[in-house]
Amino acid sequence: MSAIQVYTETGELEGVLLHPPGPEVENMTPKNAERALYSDILNLSVARREYNQLECLLQHLTPTFRIMDLLKDILRSSEIREKIVKKACYQEGQPKLIDRLLDLNEKVLAKQLVQGVPLERNTLTAYLSNEHYSLRPLHNFFFARDASVALGDRVLISRMANRVRDREALIMQAIFNYHPRFRVQTVHPDEGLASRDILSFEGGDLLVAAENITLVGLGTRTTSRGIDFLVKMLSERKEKQHLLIQELPSTPESFIHLDMTFTLLDHDSCMVYEPLILKSNKYQTIQIDIDNGKVVSIRNVENLVKALKELGMDLKPSFCGGEKDTVTQEREQWHSGANFFALGPGKLIGYNRNVHTLENLHQSGYEIIGSKDVLNGKVELSTINKYVLTIDGAELSRGGGGVRCMTMPYKRKR
């Protein structure tokens, strides 16, 4: 059986990759925050405490692996180390770093590839530079969802919309290609095909609704050419496939990916940001049907929920921010209120700060449970049919993502 198996968003989780926020988050200042794709800088100690709740929950419930540990494992091979270092340095215009990095042991090298390679000020140009790093820190890497995504038994490596994240995709591709736990053939577009403003896609925009239904966001991070590449990949299955595309607003930045407005909760339910997903607006929803390796239909549909019903998935929506107040909906969407991660059908993790969203889920039969009660043994989850496990998210949410953004599942029960 393949190490990779994701045919649904809500199948029982059997393996997930994580990257806890580290010093790379602190290696950011107000001057470079925007370049690092942040609107603010995070307090690492608080973010770590919050993230620890998520990691401990997942370790308690499913096989969990840290990306940094997997990276160290593969860097023990001198051949793999050379491939990664050379590609990273050439991608980022720093070939002079290659020998210096190859001299490092796997632990130090892994840290520098993620946390950044400090700039040596041994020339006048370097001395006068405003940069602090030759290879910049990967400030966004704790959002492990974006750089790769499991689709069926394959891993699609993202073509990141911003060059500051290219090394994330490079690391994830190396892990899936070379680590003995996986060794799967990854899929990645030829970088010569087009510039990234024409062809890009990121994992937060892709949702696996069913074996033959994929959802994707069309916005600032995933372009139409990126979706065309996904269509080509799905066409290789030589069976009927349906792709539902939701156009996303370019502002505010909380609409960065589809999973900030829509996530699947169970076989028969979903979480929606109602103003975009269900109400009439200018953003298109498009359906592409593929049969026998060819696109047979492209057409506009009313919305994701109705289109999924037509395809046999009759989903009851729950509402980010509740149903009563648009201001509350906007506030909780901003803080990743629609961004839930499924441990299994009807078994979710999300932020505890989005109280109106959680109340709406409670009204739909979900029990709301704090992470500490699970970890302290006060709650026996096997006796509860539907639940939301909550973690603190006051600091993590300021990074611009939720629990789904921070998890990269690679195996689920079908």
C-alpha positions in Angstrom: 0.0 0.0 0.0 1.3 3.5 -0.9 2.5 5.6 2.0 0.4 8.4 0.5 -3.4 8.0 0.6 -5.7 11.0 0.7 -9.0 10.6 -1.1 -11.1 12.7 1.2 -10.7 15.6 3.5 -12.5 13.9 6.4 -11.3 10.3 6.4 -9.8 9.1 9.6 -6.3 10.6 9.9 -3.4 8.1 9.7 -0.4 10.4 9.4 0.4 14.1 9.4 3.5 16.3 9.0 4.1 19.4 11.1 6.6 22.1 11.5 6.5 23.9 14.9 7.3 27.6 14.6 11.0 28.2 15.4 13.6 31.0 15.4 12.8 31.7 11.7 9.6 33.4 13.0 11.6 35.7 15.2 14.0 36.5 12.4 11.5 38.9 11.1 11.3 42.7 11.8 8.7 45.3 11.0 10.9 46.3 8.0 10.7 42.9 6.3 7.4 41.6 7.6 5.5 42.5 4.4 8.2 40.8 2.2 7.8 37.8 4.5 4.0 37.9 3.7 3.0 39.0 7.2 1.1 42.1 8.2 2.5 41.8 11.8 5.4 40.1 13.6 4.6 37.2 16.0 5.6 36.6 19.6 7.4 33.3 19.2 7.1 32.1 22.9 3.3 32.6 22.8 3.0 31.1 19.3 5.0 28.0 20.5 2.8 27.5 23.5 -0.3 27.6 21.3 1.2 25.3 18.7 2.3 22.9 21.4 -1.4 22.2 22.1 -2.0 21.3 18.5 1.1 19.1 18.3 0.3 17.3 21.6 -3.2 16.6 20.5 -2.1 15.2 17.2 0.6 13.0 18.8 -2.1 11.7 21.2 -4.4 10.8 18.3 -2.3 9.9 15.2 1.2 9.2 13.8 2.9 12.6 13.7 6.2 13.6 12.2 8.2 16.8 12.3 9.4 18.1 9.0 12.7 19.2 10.5 13.4 15.6 11.7 12.6 14.1 8.3 14.9 16.7 6.7 17.8 15.8 9.0 17.3 12.2 8.1 17.7 12.7 4.3 20.6 15.2 4.7 22.7 12.3 6.1 23.1 11.2 2.5 25.9 13.2 0.9 24.2 12.8 -2.5 20.9 14.1 -1.4 22.5 16.9 0.6 24.4 18.1 -2.5 21.2 18.1 -4.6 19.2 20.1 -2.0 22.0 22.6 -1.3 22.9 23.2 -4.9 19.3 23.7 -5.9 18.5 26.1 -3.0 21.6 28.2 -3.6 21.1 28.4 -7.4 17.4 29.2 -7.0 18.3 32.1 -4.6 21.3 33.4 -6.5 23.9 32.3 -3.9 26.1 29.7 -5.5 29.1 30.8 -3.5 27.4 29.4 -0.4 27.4 25.8 -1.7 30.8 24.7 -0.3 30.2 26.4 3.0 26.8 24.6 3.5 28.1 21.2 2.3 30.7 21.3 5.1 27.9 21.4 7.8 26.6 18.3 9.5 22.9 17.4 8.8 21.6 19.0 12.0 23.2 22.4 11.5 22.4 22.3 7.8 18.8 21.5 8.4 18.5 24.4 10.8 20.2 26.8 8.4 18.0 25.7 5.4 14.9 26.6 7.5 16.1 29.3 9.9 18.3 31.1 7.4 22.0 31.4 6.6 23.5 34.5 8.2 25.2 36.9 5.9 29.0 36.9 6.3 30.1 40.5 6.2 33.6 39.7 4.7 33.3 42.0 1.7 32.5 45.7 1.4 29.3 44.9 -0.5 28.2 42.5 2.3 29.2 44.9 5.0 27.1 47.6 3.4 24.1 45.3 2.7 20.8 45.9 4.5 20.2 42.1 4.4 20.9 39.9 7.5 20.8 36.6 5.6 22.3 35.1 2.5 19.5 32.5 2.5 16.4 34.1 4.1 14.5 32.4 7.0 11.4 30.5 6.1 9.0 32.6 8.2 5.9 30.8 6.8 7.0 27.2 7.1 4.8 26.4 10.1 1.9 26.6 7.6 2.9 23.2 6.4 -0.1 22.8 4.2 1.0 25.2 1.5 4.2 23.7 0.0 2.8 20.3 -0.8 -0.5 18.4 -1.0 -1.4 14.7 -1.1 -3.9 14.0 -3.8 -4.9 10.3 -3.9 -1.6 8.3 -3.9 0.5 11.2 -5.2 2.1 14.3 -3.8 1.7 17.6 -5.7 4.6 20.0 -4.9 3.3 23.5 -5.0 4.6 26.2 -7.3 4.6 28.9 -4.6 3.3 32.4 -5.6 6.1 34.1 -3.8 9.8 33.3 -4.2 10.4 33.7 -0.5 8.7 30.3 -0.1 10.4 28.4 -2.8 12.7 26.6 -0.4 9.7 25.2 1.5 8.5 23.4 -1.6 12.1 22.2 -2.3 12.4 20.7 1.2 9.0 19.0 0.9 9.8 17.6 -2.5 13.1 16.2 -1.2 11.4 14.6 1.8 8.7 12.8 -0.2 11.2 11.8 -2.9 14.0 10.5 -0.7 12.8 9.7 2.8 12.4 5.9 3.3 9.1 6.4 5.0 7.7 7.8 1.7 9.8 7.5 -1.5 6.9 8.5 -3.7 7.0 10.1 -7.1 6.1 13.8 -6.6 4.4 15.9 -9.3 5.7 19.4 -10.0 5.3 21.7 -13.0 8.3 22.4 -15.2 9.6 25.7 -13.9 10.2 26.9 -17.4 6.5 26.7 -18.3 5.7 30.2 -17.1 6.5 32.9 -14.6 4.9 32.4 -11.2 2.5 35.3 -11.6 1.1 33.2 -14.5 1.4 29.7 -13.0 1.3 29.2 -9.3 -0.7 27.0 -6.9 -0.5 26.4 -3.1 -1.9 23.6 -0.9 -4.3 25.8 1.0 -6.3 26.2 -2.1 -6.8 22.5 -2.7 -9.4 20.4 -0.9 -10.1 16.7 -1.7 -13.8 16.4 -1.4 -14.0 12.8 -2.7 -12.0 10.4 -4.9 -13.4 12.1 -8.0 -14.1 15.6 -6.7 -11.5 18.3 -6.0 -12.1 21.8 -4.9 -9.7 24.6 -5.6 -9.5 28.3 -5.0 -8.6 30.8 -7.7 -7.0 33.9 -6.2 -3.7 35.6 -5.3 -1.9 32.3 -4.6 -3.3 29.9 -7.2 -3.7 31.1 -10.8 -5.8 29.8 -13.7 -2.7 28.3 -15.3 -1.9 26.6 -12.0 -5.4 25.1 -12.0 -4.9 24.1 -15.7 -1.9 22.1 -14.5 -4.0 20.4 -11.9 -6.6 19.5 -14.5 -3.8 17.9 -16.6 -2.7 15.9 -13.5 -6.3 14.7 -12.8 -6.8 13.9 -16.5 -4.1 11.2 -16.2 -6.4 9.1 -14.1 -8.5 8.3 -17.2 -11.7 8.3 -15.2 -14.4 10.8 -14.5 -13.2 13.7 -12.4 -14.9 16.9 -11.3 -13.0 20.1 -10.3 -15.0 22.9 -8.6 -13.2 26.3 -8.6 -14.1 29.1 -6.3 -12.8 32.6 -7.2 -11.5 34.4 -4.2 -11.2 38.2 -3.4 -7.7 39.6 -3.7 -8.3 41.7 -0.5 -8.3 41.5 2.4 -5.4 39.1 2.9 -7.6 36.7 5.0 -8.9 35.3 1.7 -5.5 34.1 0.8 -6.7 30.4 0.2 -9.9 28.6 -0.3 -9.6 26.9 3.1 -10.0 30.3 4.8 -13.6 30.4 3.4 -14.7 26.7 3.1 -13.6 23.4 4.8 -15.2 20.0 4.9 -16.3 18.8 8.4 -18.0 15.4 7.8 -19.4 13.3 5.0 -22.5 15.4 5.1 -21.4 18.8 6.4 -19.1 21.8 5.7 -18.0 25.1 7.1 -18.6 28.2 5.0 -18.0 31.9 5.1 -21.5 32.7 4.0 -21.0 36.1 2.2 -18.6 34.5 -0.3 -19.8 30.9 -0.6 -23.6 31.2 -0.4 -24.7 34.7 -1.0 -24.9 36.4 -4.4 -21.6 38.2 -5.2 -19.3 38.9 -8.1 -16.9 35.9 -7.5 -17.5 33.0 -9.9 -17.8 29.4 -9.1 -16.8 27.2 -12.0 -17.1 23.4 -12.6 -14.8 21.5 -14.9 -15.7 17.9 -15.8 -13.1 15.5 -17.0 -13.8 12.1 -18.6 -11.4 9.6 -20.2 -8.5 12.0 -19.9 -10.3 15.0 -21.6 -12.1 18.1 -20.4 -15.7 17.6 -21.5 -17.3 20.6 -19.8 -16.5 24.0 -18.3 -19.4 26.0 -16.9 -20.4 28.4 -14.2 -22.4 27.0 -11.3 -24.4 28.8 -8.5 -22.1 27.9 -5.6 -19.9 25.1 -4.1 -22.6 23.7 -1.9 -25.2 23.3 -4.7 -22.6 22.0 -7.1 -21.5 19.4 -4.6 -25.1 18.3 -4.1 -25.5 17.8 -7.8 -22.4 15.5 -7.7 -23.9 13.4 -4.8 -22.4 15.2 -1.8 -25.4 16.8 0.0 -23.7 18.9 2.7 -25.3 20.9 5.5 -23.4 24.2 5.9 -22.3 25.5 9.3 -21.4 29.2 9.4 -18.2 31.0 10.2 -19.1 33.7 12.6 -22.7 32.4 12.9 -25.7 33.5 10.8 -26.8 36.7 12.4 -24.2 39.4 12.1 -22.0 40.2 9.1 -19.5 42.0 11.3 -19.0 39.0 13.4 -18.7 36.8 10.3 -16.0 39.1 8.9 -14.1 39.2 12.2 -14.0 35.5 12.7 -13.2 34.8 9.1 -10.2 37.1 9.5 -9.1 34.9 12.4 -9.4 31.6 10.5 -12.9 30.8 11.7 -13.6 28.7 8.6 -10.3 26.9 8.8 -11.0 23.5 10.5 -8.9 20.4 10.3 -10.6 17.0 10.3 -9.2 14.1 12.4 -12.0 12.0 11.0 -15.6 12.4 10.0 -17.1 15.0 12.4 -14.0 15.1 14.5 -12.3 18.5 14.2 -9.7 20.8 15.5 -10.0 24.6 15.4 -9.2 27.9 17.3 -11.1 28.6 20.5 -11.2 32.3 19.8 -14.0 32.0 17.2 -16.8 31.7 19.7 -19.7 32.4 17.3 -18.4 29.8 14.9 -18.1 27.3 17.7 -21.6 28.1 18.9 -23.0 27.5 15.5 -21.2 24.1 15.4 -22.6 23.3 18.8 -26.1 24.0 17.6 -25.4 21.4 14.8 -24.6 18.7 17.4 -20.8 19.2 17.9 -19.4 19.0 21.4 -16.8 21.7 22.0 -13.8 20.4 24.0 -10.7 22.2 25.1 -7.4 20.5 24.3 -6.3 20.5 27.9 -9.3 18.3 28.9 -8.2 15.7 26.3 -4.5 15.7 27.2 -5.3 15.5 30.9 -7.5 12.5 30.3 -10.7 14.2 31.4 -12.5 13.3 28.2 -12.8 10.0 26.4 -13.2 10.9 22.7 -14.2 7.5 21.6 -17.5 8.0 23.4 -18.3 11.2 21.5 -19.8 11.1 18.0 -19.1 14.7 16.8 -16.7 17.1 18.4 -14.4 20.1 18.0 -11.1 20.1 19.9 -10.0 23.7 20.5 -6.6 25.2 20.9 -5.6 28.7 21.8 -5.0 30.8 18.7 -4.6 34.4 19.8 -1.0 34.6 18.4 -1.0 31.8 15.8 -4.0 33.3 14.0 -2.1 36.6 13.5 0.2 34.7 11.2 -2.7 34.5 8.8 -3.9 30.9 9.0 -5.6 28.2 11.0 -5.2 24.6 12.0 -5.8 23.2 8.5 -3.0 25.6 7.3 -0.6 24.2 9.8 -1.1 20.5 9.0 0.0 18.4 6.0 -1.9 15.0 6.2 -0.4 12.3 4.0 -2.6 9.4 4.9 -6.3 8.9 5.7 -8.7 6.0 5.7 -10.9 5.9 2.6 
